[in-house]
Structure formats: C-alpha cells, structure tokens
Amino acid sequence: MKSWRISSIRRGSAPLLGALGALTLLSALLSMCLGAVSLSPGEIAAALLGETGGTAAQIVRYARLPRTCACLLAGSALAVSGAVIQSVLGNPLAAPNIIGVSSGAGLAVTLCGALAPAAGALTPLAAFAGALAAVLLVLFISEKTSASRLTLVLAGVAVSGMFSAGVDAVVTFVPDALTGYSDFRIGGLANLAMARIVPAFWVILPAMLLIFSLAGELDVLLLGEDTARSLGLRARPLRLGLLTLAAALAGAAVSFSGLLGFVGLIVPHIMRRLIGEDSLPLLAGCALGGAALLTLCDLLARLLFAPYELPVGVVLSLAGGPFFIWLLLRQRGGRVHD
C-alpha cells in the first residue's frame, strides 16, 4: 500500500548531508556578502575578527551577521519542527504555520509585548507557551474526533484563524505591542539585533538536541502505537513530549522572525524524498535544508527589487502556496498517494 512515507530507508545519506552542509555554508556566505552594498569574503572576515572598522564593519556586525544568524536559526528550527509534527500526527499536510502552532506563538508574543514590553528576554518562553497551547489543542481534536488527515488540517486552519484574530485584536487596543506589525504577520528578518536572537537560541538549542536524542524512539513510534507498546515504549507520553519540543522550536523561531510560513512543510517533504524515513538523518537534513532554504529566500527577497526589499515571508508564500495546493490535489479520502 502506498503512503506518504517512503517505505525503504535510502542508504548513503552522509554524502547528501555533506552537500546540504556545504549549501548551507555557501548560502550563509552569500547572505553576508550580498546586499545593497556588496562586500568581499576578505572584508567579511576582517570585520568579524575586528581587524577593520568603518562602514563595512558596521554593516557586517550590525546588519548582515544578525540577519544571517536569524535565517539559519529560524530555518532549521521550523523545518525540524515541521518534520516532528508531521511524523507524530501522521499527517503530511501538517506544519507549524498550517495547524496554528505559529499563530499561537504569535499571539503569545503579542500579549507579551502588550503586557510586559520591557521583558524582551521572556518573549521566546511566551512564544513557546502559545505554540504549545496550539499544538495541544490540535492534538486534542485529533484524538477525540478520530478525524481524517484533511479534517485535522482544516481544524488547524480554524485554530490558526482564531489565534491570528487574537493578534489583530491585541494590536488594535495596544498598537505598540508589536514592532513592525506587518513584517511580523508576513514574516521578516530585517532590522534584527543579536540581543533579540540570543534568547531564542537558548530555547532552540536544547530542544533540538533533545529531539535528535529521541530519534530512535521516533522511529519506533512511526511503526504504530500498538507496535511501540509491544516494544515497551510509552507511546502517548512520547508523542506529547515530541510535540512539546516541536512547539518550543516553532515558538522560539516565531519570537524573532514573525509568522513565517511553509518552511516546516516544504523542507520535510523534500528531505523524505532525498534521504528516506530514518529519523536521525532526516532530522539532520531538515535542519540543514531549512537553514539553507530560508537564507536563500531571504537573500532573494533582498536582491529581487533592490534597493527595495520584500519581506522573506512573501517569497516563502509564493513558493509554499503552490506546493501546499499540490499536496491537497493528491488527497483522496484523507490519504496522500504517491
């Protein structure tokens, strides 16, 4: 029987992961070098090592470096989050932005900005709480209704709509709750400072490490709950724990990048085609592929209409929207066919 998962684990993933790593490094280098002002790799290195001053050093340290780090961090976090959510829910259409996880985090970030504007370090934790609330709500719907995969996605869209309406309501009453409201709603990485990224990094790093450490258990969980129980695995707590970690990744990314869409949908699908279903290389591929995809899309958003700049969320939506429609067209009876 065909399914959305590839039945056989493809060998030789190490060369592919190496190629993805090289692509990620190349995308980061291009992001540092290209923009309204082009800089050479030598100028980048000198600025990072503190061997030079002037305009080039200011551009590197206060504009290019934070933005590139944000792209790499948010891209890897959203892609791994999407892979975990799809695997745990058994739904190829699930992704942080589609089932309301990102919107839940966005509402929490907005409330944090309205109620405690001086507590910037708490924003990633607030985003995690909002993302977790969203994922638990979707999980509750999934378990109580035994809904089809497509129905679950529709429920997630409804949850996302409610949380998005909450963001609009908070901003209506407290306009200063969000800085750069339109960029946040679309997803953008302009004008970021390292001080805003570092707190999120300390949420993403341990969550990512824990997910990678549970890759073997995730493989067993994918065999089905009955099989997992027969092997001594407590399936329900593991599902909840993995979804909690996925919410932490998505929420922390949203706290500084806004409501970026489709990274968590596109990248896991591509990596499953290239790498297979073995969780450890799949998660590593998603981390590298998500970082490279978001960095390259952000670079494209900066260069397409230079000196004017598009929010990166626009580029992602133009790419991800058709991809999602293609997945929907392949649906029959709530099942995706190859």
ZAFI-360740 format. One line per 3 residues: their letters; for each residue x, y, z of N, C-alpha, C. Coordinates in Angstrom, 1 decimal, m for minus. Example, Ala and Ser with C-alpha at 12.3 -4.5 7.8 and 13.67 -1.06 7.14 Angstrom:
<sites>
AS> 13.2 m5.7 7.8 12.3 m4.5 7.8 13.2 m3.3 7.8  12.8 m2.2 7.1 13.7 m1.1 7.1 12.9 0.0 7.9
</sites>
This chain:
<sites>
MKS> 0.9 m1.2 0.0 0.0 0.0 0.0 0.9 1.2 0.0  0.5 2.2 m0.9 1.3 3.4 m0.9 0.9 4.3 0.2  1.9 5.1 0.7 1.6 6.1 1.8 2.5 7.2 1.5
WRI> 2.3 8.3 2.4 3.1 9.5 2.2 4.6 9.2 2.7  4.8 8.2 3.5 6.1 7.9 3.9 6.8 7.0 2.9  8.1 7.2 2.7 8.9 6.3 1.8 9.2 5.0 2.6
SSI> 8.8 3.9 2.0 8.9 2.6 2.7 10.3 2.2 3.0  11.2 2.4 2.2 12.6 2.0 2.4 13.5 3.1 2.8  14.4 2.9 3.7 15.4 3.9 4.1 16.5 3.9 3.1
RRG> 16.8 5.0 2.5 17.8 5.0 1.5 19.2 5.2 2.1  20.1 4.4 1.6 21.4 4.4 2.2 22.2 5.6 1.6  23.4 5.8 2.1 24.3 6.8 1.6 23.8 8.2 1.9
SAP> 23.2 8.4 3.0 22.8 9.8 3.4 23.9 10.7 3.7  25.0 10.2 4.1 26.2 11.0 4.6 26.6 12.0 3.5  26.8 11.5 2.2 27.2 12.4 1.2 26.2 13.5 1.0
LLG> 24.9 13.2 1.0 23.9 14.2 0.8 23.9 15.2 2.0  24.0 14.7 3.2 24.1 15.6 4.3 25.3 16.6 4.2  26.4 16.0 3.7 27.6 16.8 3.5 27.3 17.9 2.4
ALG> 26.6 17.5 1.4 26.3 18.5 0.3 25.3 19.6 0.9  24.4 19.2 1.7 23.5 20.1 2.4 24.3 21.1 3.3  25.2 20.5 4.0 26.1 21.4 4.9 26.8 22.4 4.1
ALT> 27.4 22.0 2.9 28.1 22.9 2.0 27.2 24.0 1.5  25.9 23.6 1.1 25.0 24.5 0.6 24.6 25.5 1.7  24.5 25.1 2.9 24.1 26.0 4.0 25.3 27.0 4.2
LLS> 26.5 26.5 4.2 27.6 27.4 4.4 27.7 28.4 3.2  27.5 28.0 2.0 27.5 28.9 0.9 26.4 29.9 0.9  25.2 29.5 1.3 24.1 30.4 1.5 24.4 31.5 2.5
ALL> 25.0 31.0 3.6 25.4 32.0 4.7 26.4 33.0 4.2  27.4 32.5 3.4 28.4 33.4 2.9 27.8 34.4 1.9  27.0 33.9 1.0 26.3 34.8 0.1 25.5 35.9 0.8
SMC> 24.8 35.4 1.9 24.0 36.4 2.7 24.8 37.5 3.3  26.0 37.1 3.8 26.9 38.1 4.4 27.5 39.0 3.3  27.7 38.5 2.1 28.4 39.3 1.1 27.5 40.2 0.3
LGA> 26.3 39.7 0.0 25.5 40.4 m1.0 24.4 41.3 m0.3  24.0 42.3 m1.0 23.0 43.2 m0.4 23.1 44.6 m1.1  22.6 45.6 m0.5 22.7 47.0 m1.1 24.1 47.4 m1.3
VSL> 25.0 46.9 m0.4 26.4 47.1 m0.5 27.1 45.7 m0.6  27.8 45.4 m1.7 28.5 44.2 m1.8 29.8 44.2 m1.1  30.1 43.1 m0.4 31.4 43.0 0.4 32.1 41.7 m0.1
SPG> 33.4 41.7 0.0 34.2 40.5 m0.4 34.3 39.6 0.9  34.6 38.3 0.6 34.8 37.5 1.8 35.9 38.0 2.7  36.9 38.6 2.1 38.0 39.1 2.9 37.6 40.2 3.8
EIA> 36.7 41.1 3.3 36.2 42.2 4.2 35.3 41.6 5.3  34.5 40.6 5.0 33.7 39.9 6.0 34.5 39.4 7.1  35.6 38.6 6.7 36.4 38.0 7.7 37.1 39.1 8.6
AAL> 37.6 40.1 7.9 38.3 41.2 8.7 37.3 41.9 9.7  36.1 42.1 9.3 35.1 42.7 10.2 34.8 41.8 11.3  34.6 40.5 11.1 34.2 39.6 12.1 35.4 39.4 13.1
LGE> 36.6 39.5 12.6 37.8 39.3 13.5 38.2 40.7 14.2  37.5 41.7 13.9 37.8 43.0 14.5 39.0 43.7 14.0  39.4 43.3 12.8 40.7 43.8 12.2 40.4 45.1 11.4
TGG> 39.2 45.5 11.2 38.9 46.7 10.5 37.7 47.4 11.1  37.6 48.7 10.7 36.5 49.5 11.2 35.7 50.1 10.0  35.1 51.1 10.2 34.4 51.8 9.1 33.1 51.2 8.7
TAA> 32.6 51.7 7.6 31.2 51.3 7.2 31.0 49.8 7.0  32.0 49.2 6.3 31.9 47.7 6.0 31.8 46.9 7.3  32.5 47.3 8.3 32.5 46.6 9.6 31.1 46.8 10.3
QIV> 30.6 48.0 10.2 29.3 48.3 10.8 28.2 47.5 10.1  28.3 47.4 8.8 27.3 46.6 8.0 27.3 45.1 8.4  28.5 44.6 8.5 28.7 43.2 8.8 28.2 42.9 10.2
RYA> 28.6 43.7 11.2 28.4 43.3 12.6 26.9 43.6 13.0  26.3 44.7 12.5 25.0 45.1 13.0 23.9 44.9 12.0  24.2 44.4 10.8 23.1 44.1 9.8 23.2 42.7 9.3
RLP> 24.3 42.4 8.6 24.4 41.1 7.9 24.5 39.9 8.9  25.4 40.0 9.9 25.6 38.9 10.9 24.3 38.5 11.6  23.6 39.5 12.3 22.3 39.1 12.9 21.3 38.5 12.0
RTC> 21.2 39.1 10.8 20.2 38.6 9.8 20.5 37.2 9.3  21.8 36.9 9.1 22.2 35.6 8.6 22.0 34.6 9.7  22.4 34.9 10.9 22.2 34.0 12.1 20.7 33.7 12.3
ACL> 19.9 34.8 12.1 18.4 34.6 12.3 17.9 33.6 11.2  18.3 33.8 10.0 17.9 32.9 8.9 18.3 31.4 9.2  19.5 31.2 9.6 20.0 29.8 9.8 19.2 29.2 11.0
LAG> 19.0 30.0 12.1 18.4 29.5 13.3 16.9 29.3 13.1  16.2 30.2 12.5 14.7 30.1 12.3 14.5 29.0 11.2  15.3 28.9 10.2 15.0 27.9 9.1 15.2 26.5 9.7
SAL> 16.3 26.3 10.4 16.5 24.9 10.9 15.4 24.6 12.0  15.0 25.5 12.8 14.0 25.2 13.9 12.7 24.9 13.3  12.2 25.7 12.3 10.9 25.5 11.7 10.9 24.2 10.9
AVS> 12.0 23.9 10.2 12.0 22.6 9.4 11.9 21.4 10.3  12.7 21.4 11.3 12.7 20.2 12.2 11.4 20.1 13.0  10.8 21.3 13.4 9.5 21.3 14.0 8.5 20.7 13.1
GAV> 8.5 21.1 11.8 7.5 20.5 10.8 7.7 19.0 10.7  9.0 18.5 10.6 9.2 17.1 10.4 8.6 16.3 11.6  8.9 16.8 12.8 8.4 16.1 14.0 6.8 16.1 14.0
IQS> 6.2 17.3 13.8 4.8 17.4 13.8 4.2 16.4 12.8  4.7 16.4 11.6 4.2 15.5 10.5 4.3 14.0 10.9  5.4 13.7 11.5 5.7 12.3 11.9 4.8 11.9 13.1
VLG> 4.7 12.7 14.1 3.9 12.4 15.3 2.4 12.3 15.0  1.9 13.3 14.2 0.5 13.3 13.8 0.2 12.4 12.7  1.2 11.9 12.0 1.0 11.0 10.8 0.3 11.7 9.7
NPL> 0.6 13.0 9.6 m0.1 13.8 8.6 0.9 14.6 7.7  0.9 14.4 6.4 1.9 15.1 5.6 1.6 16.5 5.3  0.3 16.9 5.7 m0.1 18.3 5.4 0.1 19.2 6.7
AAP> 0.6 18.6 7.8 0.8 19.3 9.0 2.1 20.1 8.9  2.1 21.3 9.4 3.2 22.2 9.5 2.9 23.3 10.6  3.9 23.9 11.2 3.7 24.8 12.3 2.7 26.0 11.8
NII> 2.9 26.5 10.6 2.0 27.6 10.2 0.6 27.1 9.8  0.5 25.9 9.4 m0.8 25.4 8.9 m1.8 24.9 10.0  m1.2 24.3 11.1 m2.1 23.8 12.1 m2.2 24.8 13.3
GVS> m1.7 26.0 13.2 m1.9 27.0 14.2 m0.8 27.2 15.2  0.3 26.4 15.1 1.3 26.5 16.1 2.0 27.9 16.0  2.3 28.3 14.8 3.0 29.6 14.6 2.1 30.7 15.1
SGA> 0.8 30.6 14.8 m0.2 31.7 15.2 m0.3 31.7 16.7  m0.3 30.6 17.3 m0.4 30.5 18.8 0.8 31.2 19.4  2.0 30.9 18.8 3.2 31.6 19.3 3.1 33.1 19.1
GLA> 2.6 33.5 17.9 2.4 34.9 17.6 1.5 35.7 18.5  0.4 35.0 18.9 m0.5 35.6 19.9 0.2 35.8 21.2  1.0 34.8 21.6 1.7 34.9 22.9 2.7 36.0 22.9
VTL> 3.5 36.2 21.7 4.4 37.2 21.6 3.8 38.6 21.7  2.6 38.7 21.0 1.9 40.0 21.0 1.4 40.3 22.4  0.9 39.4 23.1 0.4 39.6 24.5 1.6 40.0 25.4
CGA> 2.8 39.3 25.2 3.9 39.7 26.0 4.4 41.1 25.7  4.3 41.5 24.4 4.7 42.9 24.1 3.7 43.9 24.7  2.4 43.5 24.8 1.4 44.4 25.3 1.5 44.5 26.8
LAP> 1.7 43.4 27.5 1.6 43.4 29.0 3.0 43.6 29.7  4.1 43.2 29.0 5.4 43.3 29.6 6.4 43.7 28.5  6.3 44.9 28.0 7.1 45.4 26.9 8.6 45.4 27.2
AAG> 9.0 45.5 28.5 10.4 45.6 28.9 11.0 44.2 29.1  10.2 43.2 29.1 10.7 41.8 29.3 11.0 41.1 28.0  11.9 41.6 27.2 12.2 41.0 25.9 12.7 39.6 26.0
ALT> 13.5 39.3 27.1 14.1 38.0 27.2 13.0 36.9 27.4  11.8 37.3 27.9 10.7 36.4 28.1 10.0 36.0 26.8  10.2 36.8 25.8 9.4 36.6 24.5 9.5 35.1 24.0
PLA> 10.7 34.5 23.9 10.8 33.1 23.4 10.0 32.1 24.3  10.0 32.4 25.6 9.2 31.5 26.5 7.7 31.7 26.3  7.3 32.9 26.1 5.9 33.2 25.9 5.5 32.6 24.6
AFA> 6.4 32.7 23.6 6.1 32.1 22.3 5.9 30.6 22.4  6.8 30.0 23.2 6.7 28.5 23.4 5.4 28.2 24.0  4.9 28.9 25.0 3.7 28.6 25.7 2.5 28.7 24.7
GAL> 2.5 29.8 23.8 1.4 29.9 22.8 1.5 28.8 21.8  2.7 28.4 21.4 2.8 27.3 20.4 2.3 26.0 21.0  2.7 25.8 22.3 2.3 24.5 23.0 0.8 24.5 23.1
AAV> 0.2 25.6 23.5 m1.3 25.6 23.6 m1.9 25.2 22.3  m1.4 25.7 21.2 m2.0 25.4 19.9 m1.8 23.9 19.5  m0.6 23.4 19.7 m0.4 22.0 19.4 m1.2 21.1 20.2
LLV> m1.4 21.4 21.5 m2.2 20.6 22.4 m3.7 20.6 22.0  m4.1 21.8 21.5 m5.5 21.9 21.0 m5.7 21.0 19.8  m4.8 21.1 18.9 m4.9 20.3 17.7 m4.8 18.8 18.0
LFI> m3.9 18.4 18.9 m3.8 17.0 19.3 m5.1 16.5 20.0  m5.7 17.4 20.8 m7.0 17.0 21.4 m8.0 16.8 20.4  m8.1 17.6 19.4 m9.1 17.4 18.3 m8.8 16.1 17.6
SEK> m7.5 15.9 17.3 m7.1 14.6 16.6 m7.6 13.4 17.4  m7.3 13.4 18.7 m7.6 12.2 19.4 m9.1 12.0 19.7  m9.8 13.1 19.9 m11.2 13.0 20.3 m12.2 12.7 19.1
TSA> m11.8 13.2 18.0 m12.7 13.1 16.8 m12.3 12.0 15.8  m11.1 11.5 16.0 m10.5 10.5 15.0 m10.7 11.0 13.6  m10.4 12.3 13.4 m10.7 12.9 12.2 m9.7 12.5 11.1
SRL> m10.1 12.6 9.8 m9.2 12.3 8.7 m8.1 13.3 8.7  m7.1 13.0 7.9 m6.0 13.9 7.9 m6.4 15.3 7.3  m7.2 15.3 6.3 m7.6 16.6 5.8 m8.5 17.4 6.8
TLV> m9.4 16.7 7.5 m10.2 17.3 8.5 m9.3 17.9 9.6  m8.3 17.2 10.0 m7.4 17.8 11.0 m6.7 19.0 10.5  m6.3 19.1 9.3 m5.7 20.3 8.7 m6.7 21.4 8.8
LAG> m7.9 21.2 8.4 m9.0 22.2 8.4 m9.2 22.7 9.8  m9.2 21.8 10.8 m9.3 22.2 12.2 m8.1 23.1 12.6  m6.9 22.7 12.1 m5.7 23.6 12.4 m5.9 24.9 11.8
VAV> m6.4 25.0 10.6 m6.6 26.3 9.9 m7.6 27.2 10.7  m8.6 26.5 11.3 m9.6 27.3 12.1 m8.9 27.8 13.4  m8.1 26.9 14.0 m7.3 27.3 15.2 m6.4 28.5 14.9
SGM> m5.7 28.4 13.7 m4.8 29.4 13.3 m5.5 30.7 13.1  m6.7 30.7 12.5 m7.5 31.9 12.3 m7.9 32.5 13.6  m8.3 31.7 14.6 m8.7 32.3 15.9 m7.5 33.0 16.5
FSA> m6.3 32.4 16.5 m5.2 33.0 17.1 m4.7 34.3 16.4  m4.8 34.2 15.0 m4.5 35.4 14.2 m5.4 36.6 14.6  m6.7 36.2 14.7 m7.7 37.3 15.1 m7.3 37.9 16.5
GVD> m6.8 37.0 17.4 m6.4 37.5 18.7 m5.2 38.5 18.6  m4.3 38.2 17.6 m3.2 39.1 17.4 m3.7 40.4 16.9  m4.6 40.4 16.0 m5.2 41.7 15.5 m5.9 42.5 16.5
AVV> m6.6 41.7 17.4 m7.3 42.4 18.5 m6.4 43.1 19.5  m5.3 42.4 19.8 m4.4 43.0 20.8 m3.7 44.2 20.2  m3.3 44.1 18.9 m2.6 45.2 18.3 m3.6 46.4 18.1
TFV> m4.9 46.1 17.9 m5.9 47.2 17.8 m5.9 48.0 19.1  m5.9 47.3 20.2 m6.0 48.1 21.5 m4.7 48.6 22.0  m3.6 47.9 21.6 m2.2 48.3 22.1 m1.4 48.3 20.8
PDA> m1.4 49.4 20.1 m0.6 49.4 18.8 0.8 49.2 19.0  1.4 49.5 20.1 2.8 49.4 20.3 3.2 48.0 20.8  2.3 47.0 20.8 2.6 45.7 21.3 3.6 45.0 20.4
LTG> 3.5 45.3 19.1 4.5 44.7 18.1 5.2 45.8 17.4  6.5 45.6 17.3 7.3 46.5 16.4 7.4 45.9 15.0  7.0 46.7 14.0 7.0 46.2 12.7 5.8 45.1 12.5
YSD> 4.6 45.6 12.8 3.5 44.6 12.8 3.3 43.9 11.4  3.4 44.6 10.3 3.2 44.0 9.0 4.2 43.0 8.7  5.5 43.3 9.1 6.6 42.3 8.9 6.4 41.1 9.7
FRI> 5.9 41.3 11.0 5.7 40.1 11.8 4.6 39.2 11.3  3.5 39.8 10.8 2.4 39.0 10.3 2.8 38.2 9.0  3.6 38.8 8.2 4.1 38.2 7.0 5.3 37.3 7.2
GGL> 6.1 37.7 8.1 7.4 37.0 8.4 8.5 37.8 7.8  9.4 38.4 8.6 10.5 39.2 8.1 11.7 39.1 9.0  12.9 39.4 8.5 14.1 39.3 9.3 15.0 40.5 9.2
ANL> 14.3 41.6 8.8 15.1 42.9 8.7 15.2 43.5 10.0  16.3 44.3 10.2 16.5 45.1 11.4 16.5 44.3 12.7  17.0 43.1 12.6 17.2 42.3 13.8 18.5 42.6 14.5
AMA> 18.5 42.5 15.8 19.8 42.7 16.6 20.1 41.3 17.3  21.3 41.1 17.5 21.7 39.8 18.2 21.0 39.6 19.5  20.8 40.7 20.2 20.2 40.7 21.5 18.8 40.1 21.5
RIV> 18.1 40.2 20.3 16.8 39.6 20.2 16.8 38.1 19.8  17.9 37.7 19.2 18.1 36.3 18.7 18.6 35.4 19.8  19.5 35.9 20.6 20.2 35.0 21.6 19.2 34.3 22.5
PAF> 18.2 35.0 23.1 17.3 34.3 24.0 16.6 33.1 23.3  16.2 33.3 22.0 15.6 32.2 21.3 16.6 31.1 21.0  17.8 31.4 20.8 18.9 30.4 20.6 18.9 29.4 21.8
WVI> 18.8 30.0 23.0 18.9 29.1 24.2 17.6 28.3 24.4  16.6 28.6 23.7 15.4 27.7 23.7 15.6 26.6 22.6  16.0 27.1 21.4 16.1 26.2 20.3 17.2 25.1 20.5
LPA> 18.4 25.5 21.0 19.5 24.5 21.1 19.1 23.3 22.0  18.6 23.5 23.2 18.3 22.3 24.0 17.1 21.5 23.4  16.1 22.2 22.8 15.0 21.5 22.2 15.5 20.6 21.0
MLL> 16.4 21.2 20.2 16.9 20.5 19.0 17.7 19.3 19.5  18.6 19.4 20.5 19.4 18.3 21.0 18.5 17.2 21.5  17.5 17.5 22.3 16.6 16.5 22.8 15.8 15.8 21.7
IFS> 15.4 16.5 20.7 14.7 15.8 19.6 15.7 14.8 18.9  16.9 15.3 18.6 17.9 14.4 18.0 18.2 13.1 18.9  18.2 13.3 20.2 18.4 12.2 21.1 17.3 11.2 21.1
LAG> 16.1 11.7 20.7 14.9 10.8 20.7 14.6 10.3 19.3  15.6 10.4 18.4 15.3 9.9 17.0 15.0 8.4 17.0  15.7 7.6 17.8 15.4 6.2 17.8 14.0 5.9 18.3
ELD> 13.6 6.6 19.3 12.2 6.4 19.8 11.2 6.8 18.8  11.5 7.9 18.0 10.6 8.4 17.0 10.4 7.3 15.9  11.5 6.6 15.5 11.4 5.5 14.6 10.5 4.4 15.0
VLL> 10.6 4.1 16.3 9.7 3.1 16.8 8.2 3.5 16.8  8.0 4.8 17.2 6.7 5.4 17.2 6.0 5.3 15.9  6.8 5.5 14.8 6.3 5.5 13.5 5.8 4.1 13.0
LGE> 6.2 3.1 13.8 5.7 1.7 13.4 4.3 1.5 13.9  3.7 2.5 14.7 2.4 2.4 15.2 2.3 2.2 16.7  1.3 2.7 17.3 1.2 2.7 18.8 1.2 1.3 19.3
DTA> 0.5 0.4 18.7 0.5 m1.0 19.2 1.8 m1.6 19.2  2.6 m1.5 18.1 3.9 m2.0 18.0 4.8 m1.3 19.0  4.7 0.0 19.1 5.5 0.7 20.1 5.3 0.2 21.5
RSL> 4.0 0.0 21.9 3.7 m0.6 23.2 4.3 m2.0 23.4  4.2 m2.8 22.4 4.7 m4.2 22.5 6.2 m4.2 22.7  6.9 m3.1 22.2 8.3 m3.0 22.4 8.7 m2.2 23.7
GLR> 7.7 m2.0 24.5 8.0 m1.3 25.8 8.0 0.2 25.8  7.6 0.8 24.7 7.7 2.2 24.5 6.3 2.9 25.0  6.4 3.9 25.8 5.2 4.6 26.2 4.8 5.6 25.2
ARP> 3.9 5.2 24.3 3.7 6.0 23.1 3.1 7.4 23.4  2.1 7.4 24.2 1.4 8.7 24.4 2.3 9.7 25.1  3.0 9.4 26.2 3.9 10.5 26.7 5.0 10.9 25.7
LRL> 5.5 9.9 24.9 6.5 10.3 23.9 5.9 11.2 22.9  4.7 11.0 22.4 4.1 11.9 21.4 3.9 13.3 22.0  3.5 13.3 23.2 3.3 14.6 23.9 4.6 15.3 24.0
GLL> 5.7 14.6 24.4 7.0 15.2 24.6 7.6 15.7 23.3  7.4 14.9 22.2 8.0 15.4 20.9 7.2 16.6 20.4  5.9 16.6 20.6 5.1 17.8 20.2 5.5 19.0 21.0
TLA> 5.8 18.8 22.3 6.2 19.9 23.1 7.5 20.5 22.6  8.5 19.6 22.3 9.7 20.1 21.7 9.6 20.8 20.4  8.7 20.2 19.6 8.4 20.9 18.3 7.8 22.3 18.5
AAL> 6.9 22.4 19.5 6.3 23.7 19.8 7.4 24.7 20.3  8.4 24.2 21.1 9.4 25.0 21.5 10.3 25.6 20.3  10.6 24.7 19.4 11.3 25.2 18.2 10.5 26.2 17.4
AGA> 9.3 25.9 17.1 8.5 26.9 16.3 8.2 28.2 17.0  7.9 28.1 18.3 7.7 29.3 19.1 8.9 30.2 19.2  10.0 29.6 19.5 11.3 30.4 19.6 11.6 31.1 18.3
AVS> 11.4 30.4 17.1 11.6 31.0 15.8 10.7 32.1 15.6  9.4 31.9 15.9 8.4 33.0 15.7 8.7 34.2 16.5  9.3 34.1 17.7 9.6 35.2 18.6 10.5 36.3 17.9
FSG> 11.3 35.9 17.0 12.1 36.9 16.3 11.9 37.0 14.8  11.3 36.0 14.2 11.2 36.0 12.7 9.8 36.3 12.3  8.8 36.3 13.2 7.4 36.5 12.8 6.8 35.2 12.3
LLG> 5.6 35.4 11.6 4.8 34.2 11.2 5.3 33.7 9.9  6.5 33.2 9.8 7.0 32.6 8.6 6.2 31.4 8.2  5.9 31.2 7.0 5.1 30.0 6.5 5.9 29.1 5.6
FVG> 5.5 27.8 5.7 5.8 26.8 4.7 7.2 26.2 4.8  8.1 26.8 5.6 9.4 26.1 5.8 9.2 24.7 6.4  8.4 24.7 7.4 8.1 23.4 8.0 7.3 22.4 7.2
LIV> 6.8 22.9 6.1 6.0 22.0 5.2 6.9 21.5 4.0  7.6 22.4 3.4 8.3 22.1 2.2 9.6 21.2 2.5  10.4 21.7 3.4 11.6 21.0 3.7 11.5 19.5 4.1
PHI> 10.6 19.2 5.1 10.5 17.8 5.4 10.1 16.9 4.2  9.2 17.4 3.4 8.8 16.6 2.2 10.0 16.3 1.3  10.8 17.4 1.0 11.9 17.2 0.1 13.0 16.3 0.8
MRR> 13.2 16.4 2.1 14.2 15.6 2.7 13.7 14.1 2.8  12.4 13.9 2.9 12.0 12.5 2.9 12.2 11.8 1.5  12.0 12.6 0.5 12.3 12.1 m0.9 13.8 11.8 m1.1
LIG> 14.6 12.7 m0.5 16.1 12.5 m0.8 16.7 11.6 0.2  16.3 11.6 1.5 17.0 10.8 2.5 16.3 9.6 2.9  14.9 9.6 3.0 14.2 8.5 3.5 13.6 8.8 4.8
EDS> 13.1 7.7 5.5 12.4 7.9 6.8 13.2 7.7 8.0  14.4 7.3 8.0 15.2 7.1 9.2 15.4 8.5 9.9  14.9 8.5 11.1 14.7 9.8 11.7 15.9 10.7 11.9
LPL> 17.0 10.0 12.3 18.2 10.8 12.6 18.8 11.6 11.4  19.0 10.9 10.2 19.5 11.6 9.1 18.4 12.6 8.5  17.1 12.2 8.7 16.0 13.0 8.2 16.0 14.3 9.0
LAG> 16.1 14.3 10.3 16.1 15.5 11.1 17.3 16.3 10.8  18.5 15.7 10.6 19.7 16.5 10.3 19.5 17.1 8.9  19.0 16.4 8.0 18.7 17.0 6.6 17.7 18.2 6.7
CAL> 16.7 18.0 7.6 15.7 19.1 7.7 16.4 20.4 8.3  17.3 20.1 9.3 17.9 21.3 10.0 18.8 22.0 9.0  19.6 21.3 8.2 20.4 21.9 7.2 19.6 22.5 6.0
GGA> 18.7 21.7 5.5 17.8 22.2 4.4 17.0 23.4 4.8  16.4 23.4 6.0 15.6 24.6 6.4 16.5 25.8 6.5  17.7 25.7 7.1 18.6 26.8 7.2 19.0 27.4 5.8
ALL> 19.3 26.5 4.9 19.7 26.9 3.6 18.5 27.6 2.8  17.3 26.9 2.9 16.2 27.5 2.2 15.8 28.9 2.7  15.7 29.1 4.0 15.3 30.4 4.5 16.4 31.4 4.2
TLC> 17.7 31.1 4.3 18.7 32.0 4.0 18.7 32.4 2.5  18.5 31.5 1.6 18.5 31.8 0.2 17.2 32.6 m0.2  16.1 32.3 0.4 14.9 33.0 0.2 15.0 34.5 0.7
DLL> 15.6 34.6 1.8 15.9 36.0 2.4 16.8 36.8 1.5  17.8 36.1 0.9 18.7 36.8 0.0 18.0 37.2 m1.3  17.1 36.3 m1.8 16.3 36.6 m2.9 15.4 37.8 m2.7
ARL> 14.8 37.8 m1.5 13.9 38.9 m1.1 14.7 40.3 m1.1  15.9 40.2 m0.7 16.7 41.4 m0.6 17.2 41.9 m2.0  17.4 41.0 m2.9 18.0 41.3 m4.2 17.1 41.5 m5.4
LFA> 15.9 40.9 m5.3 15.0 40.9 m6.4 14.6 42.3 m6.9  14.3 43.2 m6.0 13.9 44.6 m6.3 14.8 45.6 m5.7  16.0 45.3 m5.5 17.0 46.2 m4.9 17.0 47.5 m5.6
PYE> 17.0 48.7 m4.8 17.3 48.8 m3.4 16.1 48.5 m2.5  14.9 48.3 m3.1 13.7 47.9 m2.3 13.8 46.5 m1.8  13.1 46.1 m0.7 13.3 44.8 m0.1 11.9 44.2 0.2
LPV> 11.7 43.0 m0.2 10.5 42.3 0.2 10.7 41.6 1.5  9.6 41.4 2.3 9.7 40.5 3.5 9.9 39.1 3.0  10.7 38.3 3.7 11.0 37.0 3.2 9.8 36.1 3.2
GVV> 8.8 36.5 4.1 7.6 35.7 4.1 6.8 35.7 2.8  6.9 36.8 2.0 6.3 36.9 0.7 6.9 35.8 m0.2  8.2 35.7 m0.3 8.9 34.8 m1.1 8.5 33.4 m0.8
LSL> 8.5 33.1 0.5 8.1 31.7 1.0 6.7 31.4 0.7  5.8 32.3 0.8 4.4 32.1 0.4 4.2 31.8 m1.0  4.9 32.6 m1.9 4.9 32.3 m3.3 5.4 31.0 m3.7
AGG> 6.3 30.4 m3.0 6.8 29.1 m3.2 6.0 28.0 m2.5  5.6 28.3 m1.3 4.9 27.3 m0.5 3.4 27.1 m0.8  2.8 28.2 m1.3 1.3 28.1 m1.6 1.1 27.1 m2.7
PFF> 1.7 27.2 m3.8 1.5 26.1 m4.9 1.9 24.7 m4.4  2.9 24.6 m3.6 3.3 23.3 m3.0 2.2 22.7 m2.2  1.6 23.5 m1.3 0.5 23.1 m0.5 m0.7 22.7 m1.3
IWL> m1.0 23.5 m2.4 m2.1 23.1 m3.3 m1.9 21.8 m3.9  m0.6 21.6 m4.4 m0.3 20.3 m5.0 m0.5 19.1 m4.1  m0.1 19.3 m2.8 m0.4 18.2 m1.8 m1.9 18.0 m1.6
LLR> m2.7 19.1 m1.6 m4.1 18.9 m1.4 m4.7 18.2 m2.6  m4.2 18.5 m3.8 m4.8 17.8 m5.0 m4.4 16.3 m5.1  m3.4 15.9 m4.3 m3.1 14.5 m4.2 m3.8 13.8 m3.2
QRG> m4.7 14.5 m2.5 m5.5 13.9 m1.4 m6.7 13.1 m2.0  m6.9 11.9 m1.4 m8.1 11.1 m1.7 m8.5 10.4 m0.5  m9.6 10.7 0.0 m10.1 10.1 1.2 m9.2 10.3 2.4
GRV> m8.6 11.5 2.5 m7.7 11.8 3.6 m6.4 11.2 3.6  m6.0 10.6 2.4 m4.7 9.9 2.3 m4.0 10.5 1.2  m2.7 10.7 1.3 m1.9 11.2 0.3 m1.3 10.0 m0.5
HD> m1.4 10.1 m1.8 m0.9 9.0 m2.7 0.3 9.5 m3.4  1.3 8.5 m3.6 2.5 8.8 m4.4 2.2 8.8 m5.8
</sites>
